[in-house]
Amino acid sequence: MAPAYPRESRRPARLRYSRCVPVFRIREAADLLGVSYDTMLRWADSGRIGKTTDAAGRLAVDGAALAEFARERAEATASAAADSAPVTAQSVRNRFTGLVTRVVKDTVMAQVEIQAGPHRFVSLLSREAADELGLEPGMLAVAAVKATNVAVEIPAAARRPPSRPGAA
């Protein structure tokens, strides 16, 4: 039986790693990385990140490749920030530089919000500490995150039916 398409016109496989890993359109990938569409398109066109097409034939990025690219970018950014930051030592690995967007203080505690790219961090600290740091909206700050418990959630749009044990 002849294939549905002649050999020359077959499309390349869209997913390199797993059928469970999604393909993200360039706009979605840009939003996930907190960069502009133009920047993401430039990176894809220059070969900095591999590009593919989605089911509708639009330019896209493989989800696993995007995750690896994001990890490499984060490591490079953290390394560059560590080189310029006046911190002498630290035990926290997850540092996000951003802008203080909100400070709410009461008599004992303060709530500080920091926007670092697409990420919003909320910190609860003593009012005394917030006053000593002079925290106010518009300041540059670093959200240093150290967690003993991290929950993982899957958005409804990405949910796939669970595979049956022993099914290939």
Secondary structure as a PSIPRED ss2 file (coil, helix, strand):
# PSIPRED VFORMAT (PSIPRED V4.0)

   1 M C   1.000  0.000  0.000
   2 A C   1.000  0.000  0.000
   3 P C   1.000  0.000  0.000
   4 A C   1.000  0.000  0.000
   5 Y C   1.000  0.000  0.000
   6 P C   1.000  0.000  0.000
   7 R H   0.000  1.000  0.000
   8 E H   0.000  1.000  0.000
   9 S H   0.000  1.000  0.000
  10 R C   1.000  0.000  0.000
  11 R C   1.000  0.000  0.000
  12 P C   1.000  0.000  0.000
  13 A C   1.000  0.000  0.000
  14 R C   1.000  0.000  0.000
  15 L C   1.000  0.000  0.000
  16 R C   1.000  0.000  0.000
  17 Y C   1.000  0.000  0.000
  18 S C   1.000  0.000  0.000
  19 R C   1.000  0.000  0.000
  20 C C   1.000  0.000  0.000
  21 V C   1.000  0.000  0.000
  22 P C   1.000  0.000  0.000
  23 V E   0.000  0.000  1.000
  24 F E   0.000  0.000  1.000
  25 R E   0.000  0.000  1.000
  26 I H   0.000  1.000  0.000
  27 R H   0.000  1.000  0.000
  28 E H   0.000  1.000  0.000
  29 A H   0.000  1.000  0.000
  30 A H   0.000  1.000  0.000
  31 D H   0.000  1.000  0.000
  32 L H   0.000  1.000  0.000
  33 L H   0.000  1.000  0.000
  34 G C   1.000  0.000  0.000
  35 V C   1.000  0.000  0.000
  36 S C   1.000  0.000  0.000
  37 Y H   0.000  1.000  0.000
  38 D H   0.000  1.000  0.000
  39 T H   0.000  1.000  0.000
  40 M H   0.000  1.000  0.000
  41 L H   0.000  1.000  0.000
  42 R H   0.000  1.000  0.000
  43 W H   0.000  1.000  0.000
  44 A H   0.000  1.000  0.000
  45 D H   0.000  1.000  0.000
  46 S H   0.000  1.000  0.000
  47 G C   1.000  0.000  0.000
  48 R C   1.000  0.000  0.000
  49 I C   1.000  0.000  0.000
  50 G C   1.000  0.000  0.000
  51 K C   1.000  0.000  0.000
  52 T E   0.000  0.000  1.000
  53 T E   0.000  0.000  1.000
  54 D C   1.000  0.000  0.000
  55 A C   1.000  0.000  0.000
  56 A C   1.000  0.000  0.000
  57 G C   1.000  0.000  0.000
  58 R C   1.000  0.000  0.000
  59 L E   0.000  0.000  1.000
  60 A E   0.000  0.000  1.000
  61 V E   0.000  0.000  1.000
  62 D E   0.000  0.000  1.000
  63 G H   0.000  1.000  0.000
  64 A H   0.000  1.000  0.000
  65 A H   0.000  1.000  0.000
  66 L H   0.000  1.000  0.000
  67 A H   0.000  1.000  0.000
  68 E H   0.000  1.000  0.000
  69 F H   0.000  1.000  0.000
  70 A H   0.000  1.000  0.000
  71 R H   0.000  1.000  0.000
  72 E H   0.000  1.000  0.000
  73 R H   0.000  1.000  0.000
  74 A H   0.000  1.000  0.000
  75 E H   0.000  1.000  0.000
  76 A H   0.000  1.000  0.000
  77 T H   0.000  1.000  0.000
  78 A H   0.000  1.000  0.000
  79 S H   0.000  1.000  0.000
  80 A H   0.000  1.000  0.000
  81 A H   0.000  1.000  0.000
  82 A H   0.000  1.000  0.000
  83 D H   0.000  1.000  0.000
  84 S H   0.000  1.000  0.000
  85 A C   1.000  0.000  0.000
  86 P C   1.000  0.000  0.000
  87 V C   1.000  0.000  0.000
  88 T C   1.000  0.000  0.000
  89 A C   1.000  0.000  0.000
  90 Q C   1.000  0.000  0.000
  91 S C   1.000  0.000  0.000
  92 V C   1.000  0.000  0.000
  93 R C   1.000  0.000  0.000
  94 N E   0.000  0.000  1.000
  95 R E   0.000  0.000  1.000
  96 F E   0.000  0.000  1.000
  97 T E   0.000  0.000  1.000
  98 G E   0.000  0.000  1.000
  99 L E   0.000  0.000  1.000
 100 V E   0.000  0.000  1.000
 101 T E   0.000  0.000  1.000
 102 R E   0.000  0.000  1.000
 103 V E   0.000  0.000  1.000
 104 V E   0.000  0.000  1.000
 105 K E   0.000  0.000  1.000
 106 D C   1.000  0.000  0.000
 107 T C   1.000  0.000  0.000
 108 V C   1.000  0.000  0.000
 109 M E   0.000  0.000  1.000
 110 A E   0.000  0.000  1.000
 111 Q E   0.000  0.000  1.000
 112 V E   0.000  0.000  1.000
 113 E E   0.000  0.000  1.000
 114 I E   0.000  0.000  1.000
 115 Q E   0.000  0.000  1.000
 116 A E   0.000  0.000  1.000
 117 G C   1.000  0.000  0.000
 118 P C   1.000  0.000  0.000
 119 H E   0.000  0.000  1.000
 120 R E   0.000  0.000  1.000
 121 F E   0.000  0.000  1.000
 122 V E   0.000  0.000  1.000
 123 S E   0.000  0.000  1.000
 124 L E   0.000  0.000  1.000
 125 L E   0.000  0.000  1.000
 126 S E   0.000  0.000  1.000
 127 R H   0.000  1.000  0.000
 128 E H   0.000  1.000  0.000
 129 A H   0.000  1.000  0.000
 130 A H   0.000  1.000  0.000
 131 D H   0.000  1.000  0.000
 132 E H   0.000  1.000  0.000
 133 L H   0.000  1.000  0.000
 134 G C   1.000  0.000  0.000
 135 L C   1.000  0.000  0.000
 136 E C   1.000  0.000  0.000
 137 P C   1.000  0.000  0.000
 138 G C   1.000  0.000  0.000
 139 M C   1.000  0.000  0.000
 140 L E   0.000  0.000  1.000
 141 A E   0.000  0.000  1.000
 142 V E   0.000  0.000  1.000
 143 A E   0.000  0.000  1.000
 144 A E   0.000  0.000  1.000
 145 V E   0.000  0.000  1.000
 146 K C   1.000  0.000  0.000
 147 A C   1.000  0.000  0.000
 148 T C   1.000  0.000  0.000
 149 N C   1.000  0.000  0.000
 150 V C   1.000  0.000  0.000
 151 A C   1.000  0.000  0.000
 152 V C   1.000  0.000  0.000
 153 E C   1.000  0.000  0.000
 154 I C   1.000  0.000  0.000
 155 P C   1.000  0.000  0.000
 156 A H   0.000  1.000  0.000
 157 A H   0.000  1.000  0.000
 158 A H   0.000  1.000  0.000
 159 R C   1.000  0.000  0.000
 160 R C   1.000  0.000  0.000
 161 P C   1.000  0.000  0.000
 162 P C   1.000  0.000  0.000
 163 S C   1.000  0.000  0.000
 164 R C   1.000  0.000  0.000
 165 P C   1.000  0.000  0.000
 166 G C   1.000  0.000  0.000
 167 A C   1.000  0.000  0.000
 168 A C   1.000  0.000  0.000
